[in-house]
Amino acid sequence: MTTTRTRMTRENTAVLLIDHQVGLFTGVRDIGVGELKHNVVGLAKAAQVLGLPVIAVTTARDSMWGPTIPELRAALGNADILDRSTVNAWDEPKFVEKVKATGRDHLIIAGLSFEVCASLPAISAREEGYQPIVALDACGTFSSYKHEAGLARLTALGIEVSDYATLMVELMGDNLDPKAGEVYAALDMPFATLMAQVAEGLKK
């Protein structure tokens, strides 16, 4: 299905966090584990500040890959995290039901591993008329070759890729937004405090 691209807004966008699990993190080689944790937690926190639905899911957490990393679990609070057995999260009907229940057709997707857990749902979602964007630096995988192969596949299929902070500030839209300081703080960028002070000063 071909869909005409439309702009992301806070009203049409949801965030999907797929398989950020303790066991899978042990194999990540294309990005530092500390940086990856920082990025996915920042994505989750900023999305919540902006009022975006955040859906997290795991795979085989009790038999193979373990629970969601504690840092992300804490950022999500009491939110339910669905577990499944399917490789592609989009093949799990309960997961798709959760996505449909948001009423959003733009999906920011991050997953571990990037070329499977993020990319396969992105491909499947687009086939059903959604507009997915993969937040590349909130994903990880097990070698540079897998990273390159996954990126080449998404590029060939015309699926957008960006970084977690750009996507969140794009949705924020205006540095005079009352939530700007909270968004930059959630992203935990080095200049977050400065930006919050500037925004506060401009309002006076």
C-alpha positions in Angstrom: 0.0 0.0 0.0 1.3 3.5 -0.9 0.6 6.2 1.6 1.1 9.9 1.0 3.6 11.1 3.6 2.1 13.6 6.1 3.8 15.4 8.9 4.1 14.0 12.4 2.2 15.7 15.1 1.5 15.1 18.8 -2.0 14.1 17.9 -1.1 11.5 15.2 2.1 9.9 16.5 2.8 6.9 18.9 6.1 5.4 20.0 6.8 1.7 19.9 9.7 0.3 22.0 10.4 -3.3 21.0 12.6 -5.8 22.9 14.9 -3.6 24.9 15.7 -6.6 27.1 18.5 -7.4 29.5 19.7 -10.5 27.6 19.6 -8.8 24.2 21.6 -5.8 25.5 24.5 -8.2 26.3 25.0 -8.8 22.5 24.9 -5.2 21.3 28.1 -4.2 19.4 27.2 -1.3 17.1 26.6 1.3 19.8 27.8 1.6 23.4 25.4 0.0 25.8 25.4 3.0 28.0 24.6 5.3 25.1 21.8 3.0 23.9 20.2 2.9 27.4 20.5 6.7 27.6 18.9 7.2 24.2 15.9 4.8 24.6 15.1 6.1 28.1 15.4 9.7 26.7 13.0 8.8 23.9 10.5 7.2 26.3 10.6 10.2 28.7 10.3 12.9 26.1 7.5 11.1 24.4 5.6 11.0 27.7 6.2 14.7 28.3 4.7 15.4 24.9 1.7 13.2 25.6 2.5 10.5 23.0 1.3 7.0 23.6 4.2 4.7 24.3 3.8 1.0 23.8 6.6 -1.4 25.0 6.8 -5.0 24.2 9.2 -7.9 24.9 9.8 -11.3 23.3 10.3 -14.6 25.2 11.3 -12.7 28.4 10.8 -15.7 30.7 12.6 -18.2 28.5 15.3 -16.5 26.6 15.9 -12.7 26.7 14.9 -11.6 30.1 13.0 -8.5 31.3 13.0 -5.0 30.0 16.2 -3.1 31.1 15.5 -1.6 34.6 16.2 2.0 33.3 13.5 1.8 30.7 11.1 -0.1 33.1 11.5 2.8 35.6 10.9 5.4 32.9 7.7 3.7 31.8 6.3 3.5 35.4 3.4 1.1 35.8 2.7 0.7 32.0 2.0 -2.8 30.9 4.7 -4.4 28.8 3.2 -7.2 26.6 5.3 -10.3 26.0 5.1 -12.4 22.9 6.8 -15.3 21.0 6.8 -14.0 17.5 10.0 -12.7 15.9 8.1 -9.8 14.2 6.1 -7.9 16.8 3.5 -7.1 14.1 2.7 -10.8 13.9 1.3 -10.7 17.5 -2.4 -9.6 17.3 -2.4 -8.2 20.8 0.4 -5.9 20.0 -1.3 -4.7 16.8 -4.5 -4.1 18.8 -2.6 -1.9 21.2 -1.2 0.1 18.3 -4.6 0.5 16.7 -6.2 1.5 20.0 -4.0 4.6 20.1 -5.7 6.0 17.0 -2.3 7.2 15.7 -1.0 6.4 12.2 2.6 7.8 12.6 4.8 5.4 14.5 8.3 6.1 15.9 9.9 2.7 16.3 12.9 1.6 18.2 14.0 -2.0 18.8 16.7 -4.4 19.6 17.9 -5.8 17.3 17.5 -3.0 14.8 17.3 -5.1 11.7 14.8 -7.5 13.1 12.8 -6.1 16.1 12.6 -2.5 14.8 12.7 -3.0 11.0 10.3 -5.9 10.5 7.4 -4.2 12.4 8.2 -1.0 10.5 7.9 -2.8 7.2 4.7 -4.6 8.2 3.1 -1.4 9.6 3.8 0.5 6.4 2.1 -2.3 4.5 -1.0 -1.6 6.5 -1.0 2.1 5.8 1.0 3.4 8.8 3.9 5.9 8.5 6.8 4.4 10.5 10.1 6.1 11.3 12.9 4.2 13.0 14.8 6.0 15.7 18.2 4.5 14.8 20.2 5.5 17.9 17.5 4.0 20.2 18.1 0.7 18.5 21.1 -1.7 18.7 22.3 -4.9 17.0 25.0 -7.5 17.2 27.6 -6.4 14.6 28.4 -3.5 12.3 27.4 -5.7 9.3 24.0 -6.3 10.7 23.5 -2.6 11.3 24.6 -1.8 7.7 22.5 -4.5 6.2 19.4 -3.4 8.2 19.9 0.3 7.2 20.4 -0.7 3.5 17.1 -2.6 3.6 15.1 0.2 5.1 16.7 2.7 2.6 15.8 0.4 -0.3 12.2 0.2 0.9 11.9 3.9 1.5 11.3 3.7 5.2 12.5 6.8 7.1 15.2 6.7 9.7 16.2 9.4 12.2 17.6 9.9 15.7 15.6 9.9 18.9 16.3 13.6 19.8 15.5 15.0 16.4 12.1 13.2 16.3 11.2 14.6 19.8 12.2 18.2 19.1 10.4 18.0 15.7 7.2 17.0 17.5 7.8 19.7 20.2 8.0 22.2 17.3 8.7 25.5 19.2 11.3 26.3 21.8 8.7 28.6 23.4 6.5 25.7 24.1 5.7 25.5 27.8 7.0 21.9 27.8 10.3 22.7 26.0 12.4 22.6 29.2 10.9 19.3 30.2 11.5 17.8 26.7 15.1 18.8 26.6 15.6 17.6 30.2 14.0 14.3 29.3 16.3 14.0 26.3 19.2 14.6 28.7 21.3 16.5 26.1 24.3 18.5 27.4 22.7 21.8 26.6 19.2 20.9 28.1 19.6 23.2 31.1 20.8 26.1 29.0 17.8 25.7 26.6 15.4 25.6 29.5 16.9 28.9 30.8 16.7 30.5 27.4 13.1 29.5 26.9 12.2 30.8 30.4 14.0 34.1 29.8 12.2 34.6 26.5 8.8 34.2 28.2 9.5 37.1 30.6 
